[in-house]
Amino acid sequence: MTTLDPTDLAATTLEDLFVRRRTPKTWSERPVTDEHVAAVHDAVRWGPTAMNASPMRLLLVRTPEARARLAAHMAPGNRDRVLGAPLAVVVAADTRFHEHLGHLAPHVGGARDRFDPDHEGRERMARENTWLQAGYLVVGLRAVGLDVGPMTGMDAAGVDADLLAGTGQRTVMVLNVGWPAEDATPHPRAPRLDFDVVARVI
Ligand SMILES: Cc1cc2nc3c(=O)[nH]c(=O)nc-3n(C[C@H](O)[C@H](O)[C@H](O)COP(=O)(O)O)c2cc1C
């Protein structure tokens, strides 16, 4: 397992993870290494997915050339955000996740072969569980003190055809990742719904 600088592990309470944490638009200059992301992934990969299918795949977009290619597929308001973040990560759903089921779900006999002809079912399961894993990843990145800017405003099919060609992966979102900066959010925080609006007890 990859290890992290323990000084990065300060933010672990619900207050830190959710209540005080914003979605930033700007970043500190401190770089985000592959090892930071790998260490967080080593932990959040244990979050539950259906059949333990674990379909989330990550493309860490680092070089200026690759970053420009990604930015070209983003909505106009998101382009500078992708170009300005220390790291941009394409979070993708692997529609060929079933190739790993023999390893990941040995308790489910024949799962790989049952999924193989079911293209629609695979696409649905890959997307649903990648959304779930992306949530784990966002919270995991926050837990080590990183800030995350998720984005879905883009031509996702364009990203697939350009950066994910031949992989069977489908772009679900792009995450800008960096260390917190002062004044990183341009507007006051919007409210959230109260529990009695969100939940019913029967
Ligand atoms: C799935 C998802 C997609 C988002 N897409 C975009 C986007 O395309 N562009 C953008 O500027 N912000 C985007 N956001 C950021 C949200 O608007 C922001 O997280 C939300 O308003 C909460 O802001 P706060 O954390 O500062 O309270 C997205 C967030 C999520 C979780």
The ligand as a MOL file (V3000), in Angstrom:
LIG
                    3D

  0  0  0     0  0            999 V3000
M  V30 BEGIN CTAB
M  V30 COUNTS 31 33 0 0 0
M  V30 BEGIN ATOM
M  V30 1 C -21.2600 15.7760 -10.3970 0
M  V30 2 C -20.8570 17.2260 -10.3170 0
M  V30 3 C -20.7540 17.9650 -11.4870 0
M  V30 4 C -20.3610 19.3110 -11.4380 0
M  V30 5 N -20.1560 19.9840 -12.6170 0
M  V30 6 C -19.6220 21.2160 -12.5720 0
M  V30 7 C -19.2430 21.8880 -13.7640 0
M  V30 8 O -19.3800 21.3590 -14.8840 0
M  V30 9 N -18.6890 23.1340 -13.6650 0
M  V30 10 C -18.5150 23.7340 -12.4510 0
M  V30 11 O -18.0180 24.8740 -12.4130 0
M  V30 12 N -18.8580 23.1340 -11.2970 0
M  V30 13 C -19.4010 21.8840 -11.3280 0
M  V30 14 N -19.7120 21.2410 -10.1550 0
M  V30 15 C -19.5050 21.9260 -8.8740 0
M  V30 16 C -20.8260 22.1700 -8.0800 0
M  V30 17 O -21.5570 23.2150 -8.6400 0
M  V30 18 C -20.4720 22.4410 -6.6150 0
M  V30 19 O -19.7800 21.3130 -6.1120 0
M  V30 20 C -21.7140 22.6650 -5.7570 0
M  V30 21 O -22.4030 23.8170 -6.1680 0
M  V30 22 C -21.3780 22.7860 -4.2740 0
M  V30 23 O -20.5140 23.8620 -4.0430 0
M  V30 24 P -19.8200 24.0510 -2.5870 0
M  V30 25 O -19.0400 22.7970 -2.3190 0
M  V30 26 O -18.9000 25.2390 -2.7560 0
M  V30 27 O -20.9100 24.2710 -1.5870 0
M  V30 28 C -20.1130 19.9170 -10.1870 0
M  V30 29 C -20.2260 19.1540 -9.0040 0
M  V30 30 C -20.5780 17.8310 -9.0620 0
M  V30 31 C -20.6210 17.0230 -7.7880 0
M  V30 END ATOM
M  V30 BEGIN BOND
M  V30 1 1 1 2
M  V30 2 1 2 3
M  V30 3 2 2 30
M  V30 4 2 3 4
M  V30 5 1 4 5
M  V30 6 1 4 28
M  V30 7 2 5 6
M  V30 8 1 6 7
M  V30 9 1 6 13
M  V30 10 2 7 8
M  V30 11 1 7 9
M  V30 12 1 9 10
M  V30 13 2 10 11
M  V30 14 1 10 12
M  V30 15 2 12 13
M  V30 16 1 13 14
M  V30 17 1 14 15
M  V30 18 1 14 28
M  V30 19 1 15 16
M  V30 20 1 16 17
M  V30 21 1 16 18
M  V30 22 1 18 19
M  V30 23 1 18 20
M  V30 24 1 20 21
M  V30 25 1 20 22
M  V30 26 1 22 23
M  V30 27 1 23 24
M  V30 28 2 24 25
M  V30 29 1 24 26
M  V30 30 1 24 27
M  V30 31 2 28 29
M  V30 32 1 29 30
M  V30 33 1 30 31
M  V30 END BOND
M  V30 END CTAB
M  END
